[in-house]
Amino acid sequence: MDLRLLGYVVAIAEEGSVSGAARRLHLTQPTLSRQLRELERRLGVELFSREGRGLTPTAAGQALVRRATTVLAEAEGALEDVRLAAQGLTGRLTVAFAGSGINGPLGGALGRIRRELPRVDLRLAESFNDAEMSTGVLDGRFDIAVQRLPMRDARLATRAWWREPLTLFMPAGHPLAHSPEPAPLSTLGQIPLVIWPRDVSPRSYDEIIALCHHAGVVPKIGAEGRSAQTLLALAAAGFGAAVMSDSHRALRRVGVAARPLADTTTTLYLVWRAGDTNPLVERFREVLADLA
């Protein structure tokens, strides 16, 4: 049945007359009367009865009006969903993020996304592996990733989003922890390092080792840990210093002192599929760009 005809029936029922409904629908009265008679003929029932100068729905008419009202509302809702989806205001968005990122600006950014895009089904996936996040974007498991070391692949688009210093998180009682000045890179040779295992986060591991080589020092690995909390706990226990983004200060680990590492920065990147036309991905990037 044509949605237009359902709208005619509802309008006649609400106005109580063909003439009133015709004015509301911007139709001529003969046209609307003809459409009503044709519909009644097709259904084989009388939809309205005359009472005085008005029209009253019959039992069949009432049943049709109830169902038509629901159908028309659903149809309008579907159109609204389409419009919102085209504007990037509704739909499902799966965001992968590095565990370290959530301690900094990303947490606030995701909160803003929830407030500004309340109709979006926001799915979050935490990962400690940069390669896994980039691969997940490529194969469609994730729509966008917020990570530090994206894979180099022509099928991926990347944008630098947030930069912050790298920081040494060391035992609070260590002599190097007392200076208010940023620690020079040579400090990496003066204290053992607690570090990610290379099989867990190869690019993070390689980044730290490269800093040591740049400083001309040979790193001494004091211990390994598979999470930021473990690395901080190892630092507090005296195993050495962890090199992590400054935003890890938010974890406020007792027994750990934080000292920025001079002349270093780490960057959070937005990573998505090159050529992705999903307006929701575009809207997500716009919101995060505003924060940056």
Steps between C-alpha positions, in 0.01 A plus 500: 500500500624847409612701803332799339160330528562418865569867557169589335307266729667638813440860390128434435463332839675784680316777316163323507422593141630466147493875448713567811747229408521629142593848622764354731645282225480772234273286282163569338205346678388296194850355466513390863145359487592297191815364671295398805235322291770315303669387821170376647432313176840330510459402866136401459398689816354833598756703692285796606135554578315830483376645825331833440739712298814308602671168436566242773728198452321167497648206693701415190598864463618520862714191453658651188556839666677340798728295278552784251607738777767252612619428146526869411694573819738211424546623145580852622739352755674303227544815292636684802747217563615525139549876530691469827718220365587711196608780736709267716264537797384141540621146433767278651863604540770265627808678636822320589734677739828448673473437871735791565287744300195472723696650793546824309280707271328203339284434806358852487460478123294182523282661766438794267412262216236336723350839587505646148400182317253334737340295220830336406564144620861554609697176536846512660782248462817533707821360356865499606624415151535775240521258208181328614312831508612602151423153365156513663424825320605346170287187538194693622494390865563862601377815331776715644797454731665745737855373534860607529680304231272431201592249235643647182255392231362693202154368583506687832448871554664652807491835674711614794257593775673552835861545605639473851844444653638164590561469872720287721299336776758393756519389864414799716813446712743491206751790490401584142140554607568814704595748227220734382663527157420269206733201491752496213497197272829387655297417815383187317848357556504583872205292615364158396189512286172318552360449156234334286601157366575531132251227410219701664578844357791479256483859378483645854794282600698606193417867560651490849808310388546753218495784755779326689707460185438865410634597843803274450418279797454126533165428668484264794166321525397467863167326442216463251129560544195454281291793624555858611391410853757219514780726376416761762484234772843374395635855510355551849665173609839632390558297181569812295330774299220469246497723193137584427283789390462778753123439526575191713541744790121470529548151648671658806697191597628523857878469520558628146641838398451641151764703318455612138757373254658800330456558128260210449136483401255224425207546266151355491379445144152458360502207257220409258454332165609722213199594291251406773186705429323416828376841622516376860876448471528853361294642786714315756815648348346848504414480870849380590659763277312771693651372824851494357 
